[in-house]
């Protein structure tokens, strides 16, 4: 009677990248809310390996995930109009996401790209 063992390799890279992107979406929405409550602009900057928000702690970007912004800062005015419109792209393995700050009312959009 023989016993065989086979190794099972489980990777959580795809799940982990989705969680990180969702963390950024929630942080951006909360940052806009805090800017509205404080009566000041809410902004987000991409610096080195993190995204810095004006009212909440920074979100670190894991190694292997590429983040690109088409402007130096994104965000909104206190009356919830987007004054710093643009997009953030997240590229991680085969997953690509786009987070948009559209012109007009500060409604953040998240899209999964193919």
VMD Tcl script that builds the backbone (N, CA, C; Angstrom):
set m [mol new atoms 342]
animate dup $m
set s [atomselect $m all]
$s set {name element resname resid chain x y z} {
  {N N UNK 1 A 0.850 -1.160 0.000}
  {CA C UNK 1 A 0.000 0.000 0.000}
  {C C UNK 1 A 0.900 1.228 0.000}
  {N N UNK 2 A 0.792 2.015 -1.035}
  {CA C UNK 2 A 1.650 3.186 -1.161}
  {C C UNK 2 A 0.853 4.470 -0.997}
  {N N UNK 3 A 1.518 5.461 -0.517}
  {CA C UNK 3 A 0.905 6.782 -0.344}
  {C C UNK 3 A 1.612 7.763 -1.259}
  {N N UNK 4 A 0.835 8.491 -2.000}
  {CA C UNK 4 A 1.424 9.505 -2.862}
  {C C UNK 4 A 0.924 10.879 -2.440}
  {N N UNK 5 A 1.825 11.792 -2.498}
  {CA C UNK 5 A 1.478 13.168 -2.179}
  {C C UNK 5 A 1.725 14.021 -3.411}
  {N N UNK 6 A 0.825 14.870 -3.671}
  {CA C UNK 6 A 1.038 15.823 -4.763}
  {C C UNK 6 A 0.944 17.225 -4.178}
  {N N UNK 7 A 1.768 18.090 -4.676}
  {CA C UNK 7 A 1.755 19.447 -4.139}
  {C C UNK 7 A 0.703 20.273 -4.871}
  {N N UNK 8 A 0.093 21.114 -4.139}
  {CA C UNK 8 A -0.921 22.001 -4.672}
  {C C UNK 8 A -0.412 23.423 -4.502}
  {N N UNK 9 A -0.260 24.100 -5.576}
  {CA C UNK 9 A 0.231 25.465 -5.545}
  {C C UNK 9 A -0.952 26.418 -5.660}
  {N N UNK 10 A -1.173 27.196 -4.633}
  {CA C UNK 10 A -2.270 28.159 -4.620}
  {C C UNK 10 A -1.663 29.556 -4.581}
  {N N UNK 11 A -2.096 30.393 -5.481}
  {CA C UNK 11 A -1.612 31.757 -5.498}
  {C C UNK 11 A -2.782 32.721 -5.322}
  {N N UNK 12 A -2.544 33.734 -4.546}
  {CA C UNK 12 A -3.582 34.709 -4.251}
  {C C UNK 12 A -3.306 36.053 -4.914}
  {N N UNK 13 A -2.437 36.069 -5.931}
  {CA C UNK 13 A -2.068 37.327 -6.568}
  {C C UNK 13 A -3.278 38.065 -7.143}
  {N N UNK 14 A -4.156 37.354 -7.839}
  {CA C UNK 14 A -5.308 38.004 -8.463}
  {C C UNK 14 A -6.262 38.542 -7.406}
  {N N UNK 15 A -6.504 37.770 -6.384}
  {CA C UNK 15 A -7.384 38.197 -5.302}
  {C C UNK 15 A -6.775 39.377 -4.555}
  {N N UNK 16 A -5.482 39.321 -4.309}
  {CA C UNK 16 A -4.779 40.371 -3.587}
  {C C UNK 16 A -4.804 41.681 -4.363}
  {N N UNK 17 A -4.637 41.635 -5.661}
  {CA C UNK 17 A -4.650 42.863 -6.458}
  {C C UNK 17 A -6.044 43.484 -6.478}
  {N N UNK 18 A -7.076 42.668 -6.542}
  {CA C UNK 18 A -8.441 43.195 -6.495}
  {C C UNK 18 A -8.707 43.871 -5.153}
  {N N UNK 19 A -8.252 43.267 -4.078}
  {CA C UNK 19 A -8.436 43.881 -2.760}
  {C C UNK 19 A -7.709 45.210 -2.657}
  {N N UNK 20 A -6.510 45.291 -3.208}
  {CA C UNK 20 A -5.743 46.540 -3.147}
  {C C UNK 20 A -6.430 47.645 -3.936}
  {N N UNK 21 A -6.946 47.309 -5.118}
  {CA C UNK 21 A -7.650 48.305 -5.931}
  {C C UNK 21 A -8.928 48.748 -5.228}
  {N N UNK 22 A -9.667 47.830 -4.640}
  {CA C UNK 22 A -10.870 48.195 -3.894}
  {C C UNK 22 A -10.530 49.060 -2.684}
  {N N UNK 23 A -9.408 48.814 -2.049}
  {CA C UNK 23 A -8.969 49.656 -0.942}
  {C C UNK 23 A -8.733 51.091 -1.415}
  {N N UNK 24 A -8.149 51.247 -2.586}
  {CA C UNK 24 A -7.909 52.580 -3.141}
  {C C UNK 24 A -9.231 53.266 -3.473}
  {N N UNK 25 A -10.193 52.543 -4.035}
  {CA C UNK 25 A -11.507 53.117 -4.361}
  {C C UNK 25 A -12.195 53.612 -3.098}
  {N N UNK 26 A -12.223 52.786 -2.067}
  {CA C UNK 26 A -12.866 53.169 -0.812}
  {C C UNK 26 A -12.147 54.357 -0.186}
  {N N UNK 27 A -10.830 54.355 -0.220}
  {CA C UNK 27 A -10.058 55.469 0.340}
  {C C UNK 27 A -10.318 56.756 -0.428}
  {N N UNK 28 A -10.398 56.681 -1.758}
  {CA C UNK 28 A -10.654 57.875 -2.563}
  {C C UNK 28 A -12.041 58.441 -2.278}
  {N N UNK 29 A -13.029 57.585 -2.151}
  {CA C UNK 29 A -14.390 58.051 -1.847}
  {C C UNK 29 A -14.468 58.667 -0.455}
  {N N UNK 30 A -13.816 58.051 0.503}
  {CA C UNK 30 A -13.805 58.594 1.858}
  {C C UNK 30 A -13.038 59.915 1.898}
  {N N UNK 31 A -11.981 60.026 1.129}
  {CA C UNK 31 A -11.207 61.260 1.064}
  {C C UNK 31 A -12.057 62.406 0.510}
  {N N UNK 32 A -12.861 62.132 -0.521}
  {CA C UNK 32 A -13.762 63.144 -1.080}
  {C C UNK 32 A -14.795 63.566 -0.043}
  {N N UNK 33 A -15.343 62.609 0.689}
  {CA C UNK 33 A -16.306 62.918 1.748}
  {C C UNK 33 A -15.683 63.802 2.819}
  {N N UNK 34 A -14.455 63.478 3.218}
  {CA C UNK 34 A -13.782 64.284 4.240}
  {C C UNK 34 A -13.493 65.697 3.723}
  {N N UNK 35 A -13.120 65.829 2.457}
  {CA C UNK 35 A -12.909 67.148 1.876}
  {C C UNK 35 A -14.184 67.975 1.885}
  {N N UNK 36 A -15.309 67.332 1.586}
  {CA C UNK 36 A -16.606 68.006 1.614}
  {C C UNK 36 A -16.949 68.454 3.036}
  {N N UNK 37 A -16.714 67.592 4.006}
  {CA C UNK 37 A -17.020 67.927 5.399}
  {C C UNK 37 A -16.108 69.023 5.941}
  {N N UNK 38 A -14.846 69.047 5.506}
  {CA C UNK 38 A -13.894 70.053 5.970}
  {C C UNK 38 A -13.976 71.350 5.165}
  {N N UNK 39 A -14.655 71.320 4.022}
  {CA C UNK 39 A -14.781 72.507 3.188}
  {C C UNK 39 A -13.506 72.854 2.443}
  {N N UNK 40 A -12.743 71.838 2.045}
  {CA C UNK 40 A -11.479 72.060 1.352}
  {C C UNK 40 A -11.318 71.018 0.237}
  {N N UNK 41 A -10.382 71.265 -0.675}
  {CA C UNK 41 A -10.117 70.318 -1.757}
  {C C UNK 41 A -9.640 68.973 -1.206}
  {N N UNK 42 A -10.037 67.899 -1.858}
  {CA C UNK 42 A -9.520 66.567 -1.530}
  {C C UNK 42 A -8.704 66.097 -2.719}
  {N N UNK 43 A -7.473 65.676 -2.461}
  {CA C UNK 43 A -6.581 65.290 -3.553}
  {C C UNK 43 A -5.929 63.947 -3.272}
  {N N UNK 44 A -5.418 63.337 -4.338}
  {CA C UNK 44 A -4.630 62.111 -4.246}
  {C C UNK 44 A -3.415 62.290 -5.161}
  {N N UNK 45 A -2.251 61.894 -4.655}
  {CA C UNK 45 A -0.989 61.974 -5.388}
  {C C UNK 45 A -0.357 60.592 -5.440}
  {N N UNK 46 A 0.326 60.283 -6.519}
  {CA C UNK 46 A 1.095 59.048 -6.613}
  {C C UNK 46 A 2.557 59.392 -6.417}
  {N N UNK 47 A 3.116 58.942 -5.307}
  {CA C UNK 47 A 4.513 59.214 -4.979}
  {C C UNK 47 A 5.192 57.891 -4.661}
  {N N UNK 48 A 6.230 57.568 -5.439}
  {CA C UNK 48 A 7.009 56.338 -5.275}
  {C C UNK 48 A 6.107 55.112 -5.257}
  {N N UNK 49 A 6.011 54.429 -4.140}
  {CA C UNK 49 A 5.238 53.189 -4.058}
  {C C UNK 49 A 3.995 53.346 -3.186}
  {N N UNK 50 A 3.380 54.533 -3.237}
  {CA C UNK 50 A 2.171 54.751 -2.436}
  {C C UNK 50 A 1.282 55.807 -3.092}
  {N N UNK 51 A 0.025 55.815 -2.693}
  {CA C UNK 51 A -0.925 56.856 -3.077}
  {C C UNK 51 A -1.220 57.671 -1.834}
  {N N UNK 52 A -0.915 58.949 -1.879}
  {CA C UNK 52 A -1.130 59.844 -0.743}
  {C C UNK 52 A -2.444 60.589 -0.914}
  {N N UNK 53 A -3.277 60.525 0.103}
  {CA C UNK 53 A -4.552 61.227 0.126}
  {C C UNK 53 A -4.448 62.426 1.058}
  {N N UNK 54 A -5.276 63.430 0.836}
  {CA C UNK 54 A -5.176 64.645 1.639}
  {C C UNK 54 A -5.735 64.484 3.052}
  {N N UNK 55 A -6.672 63.575 3.282}
  {CA C UNK 55 A -7.296 63.466 4.608}
  {C C UNK 55 A -7.146 62.118 5.294}
  {N N UNK 56 A -6.644 61.134 4.623}
  {CA C UNK 56 A -6.537 59.805 5.227}
  {C C UNK 56 A -5.131 59.273 5.002}
  {N N UNK 57 A -4.735 58.228 5.717}
  {CA C UNK 57 A -3.387 57.672 5.533}
  {C C UNK 57 A -3.159 57.148 4.116}
  {N N UNK 58 A -1.913 57.135 3.721}
  {CA C UNK 58 A -1.521 56.681 2.383}
  {C C UNK 58 A -1.782 55.184 2.218}
  {N N UNK 59 A -1.984 54.780 0.979}
  {CA C UNK 59 A -2.152 53.366 0.628}
  {C C UNK 59 A -0.886 52.942 -0.103}
  {N N UNK 60 A -0.223 51.923 0.418}
  {CA C UNK 60 A 1.011 51.458 -0.217}
  {C C UNK 60 A 0.687 50.572 -1.418}
  {N N UNK 61 A 1.570 50.617 -2.390}
  {CA C UNK 61 A 1.423 49.826 -3.606}
  {C C UNK 61 A 2.392 48.649 -3.511}
  {N N UNK 62 A 1.904 47.407 -3.637}
  {CA C UNK 62 A 2.796 46.255 -3.514}
  {C C UNK 62 A 3.751 46.145 -4.701}
  {N N UNK 63 A 4.857 45.475 -4.470}
  {CA C UNK 63 A 5.810 45.233 -5.552}
  {C C UNK 63 A 5.137 44.405 -6.631}
  {N N UNK 64 A 5.456 44.723 -7.847}
  {CA C UNK 64 A 4.866 44.000 -8.966}
  {C C UNK 64 A 3.624 44.655 -9.533}
  {N N UNK 65 A 3.010 45.576 -8.792}
  {CA C UNK 65 A 1.843 46.294 -9.294}
  {C C UNK 65 A 2.311 47.654 -9.809}
  {N N UNK 66 A 2.020 47.922 -11.075}
  {CA C UNK 66 A 2.374 49.207 -11.667}
  {C C UNK 66 A 1.183 50.142 -11.579}
  {N N UNK 67 A 1.443 51.377 -11.164}
  {CA C UNK 67 A 0.398 52.389 -11.044}
  {C C UNK 67 A 0.811 53.600 -11.860}
  {N N UNK 68 A -0.118 54.083 -12.691}
  {CA C UNK 68 A 0.137 55.252 -13.525}
  {C C UNK 68 A -1.015 56.233 -13.354}
  {N N UNK 69 A -0.686 57.532 -13.303}
  {CA C UNK 69 A -1.687 58.592 -13.281}
  {C C UNK 69 A -1.429 59.514 -14.462}
  {N N UNK 70 A -2.488 60.063 -15.048}
  {CA C UNK 70 A -2.290 60.967 -16.174}
  {C C UNK 70 A -2.163 62.427 -15.734}
  {N N UNK 71 A -2.224 62.684 -14.453}
  {CA C UNK 71 A -1.993 64.007 -13.885}
  {C C UNK 71 A -1.207 63.849 -12.597}
  {N N UNK 72 A -0.619 64.946 -12.139}
  {CA C UNK 72 A 0.137 64.881 -10.893}
  {C C UNK 72 A -0.778 64.652 -9.696}
  {N N UNK 73 A -1.967 65.266 -9.712}
  {CA C UNK 73 A -2.923 65.062 -8.630}
  {C C UNK 73 A -4.329 64.931 -9.189}
  {N N UNK 74 A -5.149 64.179 -8.483}
  {CA C UNK 74 A -6.556 64.006 -8.816}
  {C C UNK 74 A -7.368 64.354 -7.588}
  {N N UNK 75 A -8.607 64.745 -7.767}
  {CA C UNK 75 A -9.439 65.043 -6.610}
  {C C UNK 75 A -10.616 65.919 -6.950}
  {N N UNK 76 A -11.223 66.493 -5.888}
  {CA C UNK 76 A -12.433 67.285 -6.081}
  {C C UNK 76 A -12.437 68.507 -5.171}
  {N N UNK 77 A -13.341 69.415 -5.487}
  {CA C UNK 77 A -13.581 70.620 -4.692}
  {C C UNK 77 A -14.530 70.272 -3.547}
  {N N UNK 78 A -14.647 71.152 -2.548}
  {CA C UNK 78 A -15.534 70.845 -1.417}
  {C C UNK 78 A -17.015 70.743 -1.794}
  {N N UNK 79 A -17.438 71.370 -2.893}
  {CA C UNK 79 A -18.840 71.266 -3.310}
  {C C UNK 79 A -19.066 70.047 -4.213}
  {N N UNK 80 A -18.108 69.114 -4.206}
  {CA C UNK 80 A -18.178 67.806 -4.860}
  {C C UNK 80 A -18.089 67.848 -6.381}
  {N N UNK 81 A -17.597 68.936 -6.937}
  {CA C UNK 81 A -17.277 68.950 -8.370}
  {C C UNK 81 A -15.817 68.570 -8.530}
  {N N UNK 82 A -15.518 67.806 -9.547}
  {CA C UNK 82 A -14.152 67.366 -9.781}
  {C C UNK 82 A -13.358 68.498 -10.418}
  {N N UNK 83 A -12.375 68.987 -9.693}
  {CA C UNK 83 A -11.515 70.031 -10.256}
  {C C UNK 83 A -10.225 69.441 -10.813}
  {N N UNK 84 A -9.876 68.247 -10.378}
  {CA C UNK 84 A -8.665 67.577 -10.836}
  {C C UNK 84 A -9.064 66.247 -11.462}
  {N N UNK 85 A -9.653 66.324 -12.653}
  {CA C UNK 85 A -10.138 65.117 -13.330}
  {C C UNK 85 A -8.973 64.341 -13.935}
  {N N UNK 86 A -9.141 63.039 -14.035}
  {CA C UNK 86 A -8.121 62.189 -14.627}
  {C C UNK 86 A -8.340 60.741 -14.243}
  {N N UNK 87 A -7.301 59.927 -14.450}
  {CA C UNK 87 A -7.418 58.488 -14.209}
  {C C UNK 87 A -6.165 57.926 -13.559}
  {N N UNK 88 A -6.374 56.816 -12.860}
  {CA C UNK 88 A -5.278 56.020 -12.298}
  {C C UNK 88 A -5.412 54.629 -12.892}
  {N N UNK 89 A -4.316 54.098 -13.435}
  {CA C UNK 89 A -4.301 52.743 -13.979}
  {C C UNK 89 A -3.513 51.836 -13.056}
  {N N UNK 90 A -4.057 50.647 -12.796}
  {CA C UNK 90 A -3.403 49.625 -11.980}
  {C C UNK 90 A -3.143 48.422 -12.879}
  {N N UNK 91 A -1.893 48.009 -13.006}
  {CA C UNK 91 A -1.523 46.874 -13.831}
  {C C UNK 91 A -0.827 45.846 -12.947}
  {N N UNK 92 A -1.395 44.652 -12.892}
  {CA C UNK 92 A -0.858 43.604 -12.029}
  {C C UNK 92 A -1.103 42.259 -12.690}
  {N N UNK 93 A -0.046 41.592 -13.112}
  {CA C UNK 93 A -0.142 40.318 -13.846}
  {C C UNK 93 A -1.069 40.502 -15.040}
  {N N UNK 94 A -2.128 39.749 -15.126}
  {CA C UNK 94 A -3.057 39.857 -16.255}
  {C C UNK 94 A -4.263 40.737 -15.941}
  {N N UNK 95 A -4.244 41.409 -14.810}
  {CA C UNK 95 A -5.371 42.244 -14.418}
  {C C UNK 95 A -5.021 43.715 -14.599}
  {N N UNK 96 A -5.942 44.450 -15.212}
  {CA C UNK 96 A -5.750 45.862 -15.458}
  {C C UNK 96 A -7.015 46.594 -15.015}
  {N N UNK 97 A -6.858 47.605 -14.189}
  {CA C UNK 97 A -7.986 48.375 -13.697}
  {C C UNK 97 A -7.756 49.853 -13.978}
  {N N UNK 98 A -8.855 50.571 -14.154}
  {CA C UNK 98 A -8.797 52.018 -14.369}
  {C C UNK 98 A -9.764 52.676 -13.391}
  {N N UNK 99 A -9.246 53.581 -12.595}
  {CA C UNK 99 A -10.034 54.350 -11.636}
  {C C UNK 99 A -10.127 55.766 -12.174}
  {N N UNK 100 A -11.343 56.273 -12.403}
  {CA C UNK 100 A -11.508 57.580 -13.025}
  {C C UNK 100 A -12.122 58.592 -12.076}
  {N N UNK 101 A -11.646 59.805 -12.184}
  {CA C UNK 101 A -12.221 60.975 -11.547}
  {C C UNK 101 A -12.759 61.825 -12.709}
  {N N UNK 102 A -14.026 61.634 -13.125}
  {CA C UNK 102 A -14.522 62.310 -14.318}
  {C C UNK 102 A -14.803 63.793 -14.079}
  {N N UNK 103 A -14.918 64.524 -15.168}
  {CA C UNK 103 A -15.272 65.939 -15.092}
  {C C UNK 103 A -16.710 66.043 -14.606}
  {N N UNK 104 A -16.987 67.027 -13.770}
  {CA C UNK 104 A -18.332 67.235 -13.249}
  {C C UNK 104 A -18.436 66.741 -11.821}
  {N N UNK 105 A -19.549 66.143 -11.496}
  {CA C UNK 105 A -19.789 65.639 -10.152}
  {C C UNK 105 A -18.790 64.534 -9.817}
  {N N UNK 106 A -18.236 64.571 -8.628}
  {CA C UNK 106 A -17.165 63.653 -8.222}
  {C C UNK 106 A -17.699 62.243 -7.969}
  {N N UNK 107 A -18.030 61.546 -9.031}
  {CA C UNK 107 A -18.468 60.152 -8.948}
  {C C UNK 107 A -17.325 59.303 -9.498}
  {N N UNK 108 A -16.645 58.607 -8.622}
  {CA C UNK 108 A -15.484 57.820 -9.014}
  {C C UNK 108 A -15.942 56.553 -9.716}
  {N N UNK 109 A -15.325 56.249 -10.838}
  {CA C UNK 109 A -15.651 55.040 -11.580}
  {C C UNK 109 A -14.483 54.059 -11.584}
  {N N UNK 110 A -14.786 52.782 -11.474}
  {CA C UNK 110 A -13.773 51.730 -11.523}
  {C C UNK 110 A -14.118 50.791 -12.667}
  {N N UNK 111 A -13.141 50.550 -13.530}
  {CA C UNK 111 A -13.346 49.699 -14.693}
  {C C UNK 111 A -12.255 48.639 -14.742}
  {N N UNK 112 A -12.641 47.410 -15.087}
  {CA C UNK 112 A -11.645 46.372 -15.319}
  {C C UNK 112 A -11.371 46.330 -16.811}
  {N N UNK 113 A -10.114 46.478 -17.181}
  {CA C UNK 113 A -9.722 46.493 -18.577}
  {C C UNK 113 A -9.251 45.107 -18.990}
  {N N UNK 114 A -9.340 44.793 -20.237}
  {CA C UNK 114 A -8.931 43.476 -20.722}
  {C C UNK 114 A -7.515 43.504 -21.199}
}
mol reanalyze $m
mol bondsrecalc $m
mol representation Tube
mol addrep $m
